[in-house]
């Protein structure tokens, strides 16, 4: 092969390789840019956790979960060690299950149970409300903002809402009925029941 032909072939191959190298660099840069938004851009340990979470099906609630929930309903401050000792399991198992119950929404939050009578609220009443309009949600939101109302529930049947009210005495409760509930135009009718004694409350 003539010298000039060999040189021409050489420069042609160099040009092709250079073009191929440039394309590889572009692909590499674009791939890394897209990779930042994917799971694979995470650290190795984080990737393992993601894949493990995706591969595991949702764990059904079993008897141990229900017993833990019952214990927390009695006293939400019960230590994991005490629950574990009661059910003969490891404390880390109890802590793990409580965390999973929180993540799944089975346990919505940890709250307190108040004895309203010891706060001077000697009158507690349940009130069933019939709404004049069908937009019960707005009415429920308005009732939730009243200081005397401690619970608001939407119910099925002959009534629309059930609210629990705590008042200092019957005079305050009467003023609540007349001055607050009586002036809400969305309320058509109410039925009231005074709570005499609490036997079970969770």
N, C-alpha and C positions, 0 to 999 in steps of 0.2 A: 504494500500500500504506500502511495507517495506520502512524502513528509507533510505536505499541506493538507492532505486528506486526513492523516492521523490527528493533526492539530485541530482541524475542524470538528472531527468526531469527539475529540477530548473536550473542547469548549462546549459543544452541544450537550454532552453528558453532564458536565459541571453545571451548566445552566439548568438542566432538568433537576439535578439533585438539589441545587440551591432553591429552585421553585418549590420542590417537594418539601424541603426543610422549612421554608417559610409557611407553607400550608400547615405543616405539622405544628409549628409554633402557634399559628392562629387558632387551630383546633384546640390545642392544649390550653390556651388562654381562655377561649370561650367556654371550654368544658369546666375549667376551674371556677369561672365566674358563675356558671349555672350550678355548680356543685355546692356553692355556699348556701343555697336555699334548700338543700336536700338534707335528708337524714345522714348521708355519708360524710357530710362536712363536719359533723360533730366529732368530738374526741372518741376514741375507741370504747372507753367505758360507757360514755353516754349513748353511743350507738347500740351497745349491747343491751342497755336498759330499755331503749325504745323498742328494739326487736323483740325482747322478752315480753314487754307489755303488750305488743301487738299480737304476739303468737299465743298468749294465754287467754282462754275464754273467760267470760265473767263468772266468778265463783258464786254459786247459789248460797243463799242464807241457810245455815244449818242450825242444829239445836244449841251448839256452843255459842253462836252469835246471838241467838234469842236469849240465852241465859245471861250473857254479858249485858245485853240491852236492859233486861229486867233489873239487874244489879244497878245499872246507871240511872234507871228511872227512880229507884229508891233513894239513891244519893249519887249525884253526878261527880262528887269529889272522891268517890271510892278509889283507892290506889289500885294500880294494875297488880301489885303483889298480893293484895287481899283477894281480888277476884280470882287470880291464878290459884291461890291456895284453896279457895272455896271449891273450884271446879277441877282441881288436880291437873293443871296445865302450867306451862312455863310462862313467866311474866311477859317475855318478849312476844309470845303468841297472842296474849291478850292485847298488848299494845299494837301489834300488827293488825289484828282484827278490828280494833277500834278505828285505826287509821283508814282501813279499807271501807268500813261502814260510813265514815265521814266523806270519803272520796266518792262513794256511790250515792250519797244523799239519803241513805237510810237514817242516819243520825243527822239531823239538820243543824242543830246547835246545842250547846250546853247552856241551860238556863237555871233559874231558881224558882222555887215555889213559895209564895208569900202568904202568910197568915194575915189577911187584911184586918181582922178584928184587933190584932195586936198593934196595928197602925192607926187605930181609932175608927176604922171603917166597919161599923157594927151591923150594917144592913147590906146584904148581898142578894141580888135578884137576877133572875133569868127573864128576858123579855123577848117574846116572839113578835116579829114585825112583818106586816103586810105592806109591800111597796105599791104606791099608786102608779108608778111608771115601771117599765120593765128593765130600766138601766140600774140594776141592783148594785153593780160594782161601784159607781160613783157614790151611791148612798152609803155603802159599806166603808168606803174611804173617808167620807165625812164623819161617820159615827166613830171610826177608829181614832179620829183626832180629838174626841171629847175626853176630858180628864177622868170622868166617872166611869167610862167604859173600859173594861179590862180584857174583854174577849169579844171578837166578832166572827160569826160563822155564817156561811151561806148554806141553807138547808133546802131539802126537797119536801114536797107535800103541800099542805094547805098554807104554809107561810114561806116567806122569802129569806128572812134573816133571823138569827138567834144571837143576842148580845148578852153579855154578863156585865152587871153594873155593881160597883161598890160605893156606898155612901156612908157618911158619918152617922146619920140618924134618919128617921122617917120624914122629917121636915126637909132635909136636903134631898132625899129621894123624890119627894113630891115636887119640889122645885125643879129637879132635873126633868121629870115627866112633863111638867107644864111649860117651863121656860125654854127647854132645849128640844126635847123630842116633839112637843106639841107645836113648835114653830117651824118644823121641817116639812115643807109642802109635799115632799116625795113619800111621806109616811101616811098610809091610809088608815091603818088599824094596828093596835098593839094588844098583846096579852101578857100579863105580868104574873110571875110566881116568885115569892120571897123564899130564899134558901134558909131553912131552919137549922140544919146540921150537915156537916160533910162526913161521909163514910168512906169514900175513896176519891182520890184526886191524883192524877198523874200528868 
